[in-house]
Amino acid sequence: MLTFAFTPLWRWKWLFLSLLIATVAYGIWSVEYTHTYKESGTIIASQAYRDTLWRQMSHGWPIYYGHRSFAAAETASKRWTIWSDWDMFYWGCLAADLAIAVVLSALLTYLVAWRFSLSGRWQFGLRDVLAATIVIAVPLGIVRSFENAYRADQNYLAGLRSYGFEWGKPWEEMAWYQRPWQDLGLLSPAATSPQRLAFHSPPAAVENSSPANANFDLNQFLSAEVATGGRLQRPLSRFTLRNANLSDEGVVALTRWAPRNERLFLIGDNQFSDAAVATLVDAWPSLIWLTFGSEKLTRESIPALRRLKRLDSLDFTNCSHDLDFADLEPLAELPDLAVIRVPQRLFETLTPEEAEAWRRRGVVIRASAYEFEESDETESP
């Protein structure tokens, strides 16, 4: 049985070895560059975060087996020791990459051997041409859709800057299936990662803003954009809205305007209710960080928040005076929740015994951290 299984590999051993060398080489030496921040000692010192900008190199494909980083002022080509100069290294991930390379090489070899065995010699028919066209065209079409969506969003957002919108460079690592296309030059680096978007009000404080936009109402703007078909095409990794004064209608429009988001920061005097929280959760169930607040938020919003299974950080910048720590108890069941921040007035009522009880459940209670300048520059929950 084993002899029969390995016969095609032996007959096509040079093809198998060539494929194996190519896949192993790419799996080991493939590198992705991203940016990160080194800890500066305090999350409120946004300038310190800017000063500690580092570049990160992630090695391996399709699974990262190692990461190393260096200051932005340094170069990636400087001498380094492969056995020691790692921030993180995973032997298991390296073994997995090698195993995937072997499997891919074997599958391609078996495919060639099977096709050759049908007629005893390699020949192309109409079905072969059609199959090859589909195999090539479908991935290329998907790649072009990524690139076209990125270009469309950039053109769309360029017209919104005067209203207070700003977009930033993506920091997240790209999806594993996108990297080969980028390495082939078919996909630009900026099109591979979800984008970061921020809204600052009043727009008069934003560069190139028009004084005519000083009374800009984001709720009305988003509703009008959605009504006329204006919306983002690519998902967001981080969306920060400062002083947006969102209402329930504005939240509904927001979730229709942006297709998906993982980190949402609604900072300011918002006026939405518990119903808006349910709207957010239904639209963006993959939220990891959520910072929001409204004096209308009550314990009725807790059942909706319990559906955010990936939630890691929850920050209530404001809530009704009726909400207390007993109402927050169900949130301790969220598997990834690590931090809950509450308004200062509520934090002052937390007893040491209550804090310790939360800590035993894996959750740290803190005062709301969004009272400092440029907090959306930080990457710490």
HUGINOR-V234392 format. One record per pair of residues at least 24 apart in sequence whose ideal C-beta (glycine too) atoms are under 10 Angstrom apart, sorted by the first residue. I is the first residue (numbers start at 1). J is the second residue. If there is no record, write none. Layout:
i:j
I:J
I:J
//
This chain:
i:j
5:106
5:110
6:106
7:113
8:106
8:109
8:110
8:111
8:112
8:113
8:114
8:116
8:117
9:105
9:106
9:109
9:110
9:113
10:113
11:109
11:113
11:116
11:117
12:108
12:109
12:110
12:112
12:113
12:116
13:109
14:109
15:105
15:108
15:109
15:112
15:113
16:102
16:105
16:106
16:108
16:109
16:110
16:112
16:113
17:105
17:109
18:105
18:109
19:101
19:102
19:104
19:105
19:106
19:107
19:108
19:109
19:112
20:98
20:101
20:102
20:104
20:105
20:106
20:108
20:109
21:101
21:105
22:101
22:104
22:105
23:61
23:97
23:98
23:100
23:101
23:102
23:103
23:104
23:105
23:108
24:97
24:98
24:100
24:101
24:102
24:104
24:105
25:101
26:60
26:61
26:62
26:97
26:101
26:104
26:179
26:180
26:183
27:59
27:60
27:61
27:62
27:63
27:65
27:94
27:96
27:97
27:98
27:99
27:100
27:101
27:102
27:104
28:59
28:60
28:61
28:65
28:94
28:97
28:98
28:101
29:59
29:60
29:61
30:58
30:59
30:60
30:61
30:62
30:64
30:97
30:179
30:180
30:183
31:57
31:58
31:59
31:60
31:61
31:64
31:66
31:68
31:76
31:179
31:183
32:56
32:57
32:58
32:59
32:60
32:61
32:64
32:67
32:173
32:174
32:176
32:178
32:179
32:182
32:183
32:189
32:192
33:57
33:58
33:76
33:173
33:189
34:58
34:67
34:69
34:169
34:170
34:171
34:172
34:173
34:174
34:189
34:193
35:69
35:72
35:169
35:170
35:171
36:67
36:69
36:87
36:171
36:379
37:69
37:171
37:377
37:378
37:379
37:380
38:69
38:71
39:380
40:378
40:380
42:372
42:378
42:380
43:369
43:372
43:375
43:377
43:378
43:379
43:380
43:381
44:369
44:370
44:371
44:372
44:373
44:374
44:375
44:378
44:380
45:372
45:373
45:374
45:377
45:378
46:372
46:373
46:374
46:375
46:376
46:377
46:378
47:373
47:374
47:377
48:378
49:374
49:377
49:378
49:379
49:380
50:374
50:377
54:87
56:87
56:171
56:173
57:86
57:87
58:87
58:88
58:173
58:174
58:179
59:86
59:89
59:93
59:94
59:97
60:90
60:93
60:94
60:96
60:97
60:98
60:176
61:97
61:100
61:101
61:176
61:177
61:179
61:180
61:183
62:93
62:96
62:97
62:100
62:101
62:104
62:175
62:176
62:177
62:179
62:180
63:90
63:92
63:93
63:94
63:95
63:96
63:97
63:100
63:176
64:88
64:90
64:93
64:94
64:97
64:173
64:176
65:89
65:90
65:91
65:92
65:93
65:94
65:95
65:96
65:97
65:98
66:90
66:91
66:93
66:94
67:173
139:177
139:180
139:181
139:186
140:181
140:186
142:177
142:178
142:181
142:187
143:177
143:178
143:180
143:181
143:182
143:184
143:186
143:187
143:191
143:192
144:181
144:186
144:187
145:191
145:233
146:174
146:175
146:178
146:181
146:182
146:186
146:187
146:188
146:191
146:192
146:233
146:234
147:181
147:186
147:187
147:188
147:190
147:191
147:192
148:191
148:233
149:191
149:232
149:233
149:234
149:235
149:259
150:187
150:188
150:190
150:191
150:192
150:193
150:195
150:233
150:234
151:188
151:190
151:191
151:233
152:232
152:233
152:234
153:191
153:195
153:197
153:231
153:232
153:233
153:234
153:236
154:190
154:191
154:195
154:234
156:225
156:230
156:231
156:232
156:233
157:195
157:197
157:232
159:230
160:197
160:199
160:203
160:221
160:225
160:230
161:203
161:206
161:207
161:208
161:209
162:203
162:206
162:207
162:208
162:209
162:210
162:212
162:213
162:216
163:199
163:200
163:201
163:203
163:206
163:209
163:210
163:213
163:216
163:218
163:221
164:198
164:199
164:200
164:201
164:202
164:203
164:204
164:205
164:206
164:209
164:213
164:216
164:218
164:221
164:241
164:242
164:243
164:244
165:197
165:198
165:199
165:200
165:203
165:206
165:218
165:221
165:241
166:196
166:197
166:198
166:199
166:200
166:206
166:207
166:240
167:195
167:196
167:197
167:198
167:232
167:236
168:195
168:196
168:197
168:198
168:237
168:238
168:240
168:376
168:377
169:193
169:195
169:196
170:194
170:195
170:196
170:234
170:236
170:237
170:238
171:196
171:237
171:238
171:379
172:196
172:237
172:238
172:262
191:234
193:234
193:235
193:237
194:234
194:235
194:236
194:237
194:238
194:239
194:260
194:261
194:262
194:263
195:232
195:234
195:235
195:236
195:237
195:238
195:239
195:258
196:236
196:237
196:238
196:239
196:240
196:263
196:376
197:232
197:236
197:237
197:238
197:239
197:240
197:241
197:258
197:261
198:238
198:239
198:240
198:241
198:242
198:265
198:376
198:377
199:239
199:240
199:241
199:242
199:243
199:244
199:254
199:266
199:268
200:240
200:241
200:242
200:243
200:244
200:376
201:241
201:242
201:243
201:244
201:245
201:268
202:242
202:243
205:242
205:243
216:244
217:244
217:245
217:247
217:250
218:243
218:244
218:245
218:246
218:247
218:250
218:253
218:254
219:244
219:245
219:246
219:247
219:248
219:249
219:250
219:251
219:252
219:253
219:254
219:271
219:272
220:247
220:249
220:250
220:253
221:250
221:253
221:257
222:246
222:249
222:250
222:251
222:252
222:253
222:254
222:255
222:256
222:257
222:258
223:247
223:249
223:250
223:252
223:253
223:254
223:256
223:257
224:253
225:253
225:256
225:257
226:252
226:253
226:254
226:255
226:256
226:257
227:253
227:256
230:257
231:256
231:257
231:258
231:259
232:257
232:258
232:259
232:260
232:261
233:258
233:259
234:258
234:259
234:260
235:259
235:260
235:261
235:262
235:284
235:286
236:260
236:261
236:262
236:263
236:264
236:284
237:261
237:262
237:263
237:288
238:262
238:263
238:264
238:265
238:288
238:289
238:376
238:379
239:263
239:264
239:265
239:266
239:284
239:376
240:264
240:265
240:266
240:267
240:291
240:370
240:374
240:375
240:376
240:377
241:265
241:266
241:267
241:268
241:270
241:291
241:292
241:376
242:266
242:267
242:268
242:370
242:374
242:375
242:376
243:267
243:268
243:269
243:270
244:268
244:269
244:270
245:269
245:270
245:271
245:272
245:294
246:270
246:271
246:272
246:276
246:292
246:294
247:271
247:272
247:273
247:276
247:294
247:296
248:272
248:273
248:274
248:275
248:276
248:277
248:279
248:294
248:296
249:276
250:276
251:275
251:276
251:277
251:278
251:279
251:280
251:283
251:292
251:294
252:276
252:279
252:280
252:283
254:279
254:280
254:283
254:284
255:279
255:280
255:281
255:282
255:283
255:284
256:283
258:283
258:284
259:283
259:284
260:284
260:285
260:286
260:287
261:286
261:287
261:288
261:289
261:290
262:286
262:287
262:288
262:289
262:290
262:310
262:312
263:287
263:288
263:289
263:290
263:291
263:312
263:313
263:376
263:379
263:381
264:288
264:289
264:290
264:291
264:292
265:289
265:290
265:291
265:292
265:315
265:317
265:370
265:375
265:376
266:290
266:291
266:292
266:293
266:294
266:315
266:317
266:318
266:370
267:291
267:292
267:293
267:315
267:317
267:318
267:368
267:370
267:371
267:375
267:376
268:292
268:293
268:294
268:317
268:318
268:370
269:293
269:294
269:295
269:317
269:318
270:294
270:295
270:296
270:297
270:317
270:318
271:295
271:296
272:296
272:297
272:301
273:297
273:298
273:300
273:301
273:320
274:298
274:299
274:300
274:301
274:302
274:303
274:304
274:320
275:300
275:301
275:304
276:301
276:304
277:301
277:302
277:303
277:304
277:305
278:303
278:304
278:305
278:307
279:304
280:304
280:305
280:308
281:305
281:306
281:307
281:308
281:311
282:307
284:308
285:309
285:310
285:311
286:310
286:311
287:311
287:312
287:313
287:314
288:312
288:313
288:336
288:381
289:313
289:314
289:315
289:339
289:379
289:380
289:381
290:314
290:315
290:316
290:381
291:315
291:316
291:317
291:341
291:368
291:369
291:370
291:375
291:376
291:381
292:316
292:317
292:318
292:319
292:370
293:317
293:318
293:319
293:341
293:342
293:343
293:368
293:370
294:318
294:319
294:320
295:319
295:320
295:321
295:343
296:320
297:322
297:323
298:322
298:323
298:327
299:323
299:324
299:326
299:327
299:328
299:330
300:327
301:327
302:327
302:328
302:329
302:330
302:331
303:330
305:330
305:331
305:334
305:337
306:330
306:331
306:332
306:333
306:334
306:337
307:334
308:334
308:336
308:337
309:333
309:334
309:335
309:336
309:337
310:334
310:335
310:336
310:337
311:335
311:336
311:337
311:338
311:339
311:340
311:381
312:336
312:337
312:338
312:339
312:381
313:337
313:338
313:339
313:340
313:341
313:364
313:366
313:369
313:380
313:381
314:338
314:339
314:340
314:341
314:342
314:363
314:381
315:339
315:340
315:341
315:342
315:343
315:366
315:367
315:368
315:369
315:370
315:375
315:381
316:340
316:341
316:342
316:343
316:346
316:347
316:368
317:341
317:342
317:343
317:368
317:369
317:370
317:371
318:342
318:343
318:345
318:346
318:368
319:343
319:345
319:346
319:368
321:345
321:346
324:349
324:350
325:349
325:350
325:351
325:354
325:355
325:357
325:358
325:365
326:354
328:358
328:363
328:365
329:357
329:358
329:361
331:358
331:361
331:363
332:357
332:358
332:360
332:361
332:362
332:363
333:361
334:362
334:363
335:362
336:362
337:361
337:362
337:363
337:364
338:362
338:363
338:364
338:381
339:363
339:364
339:365
339:366
339:369
339:380
339:381
340:364
340:365
340:366
340:368
341:365
341:366
341:367
341:368
341:369
341:370
341:381
342:366
342:367
342:368
343:367
343:368
344:368
344:371
//
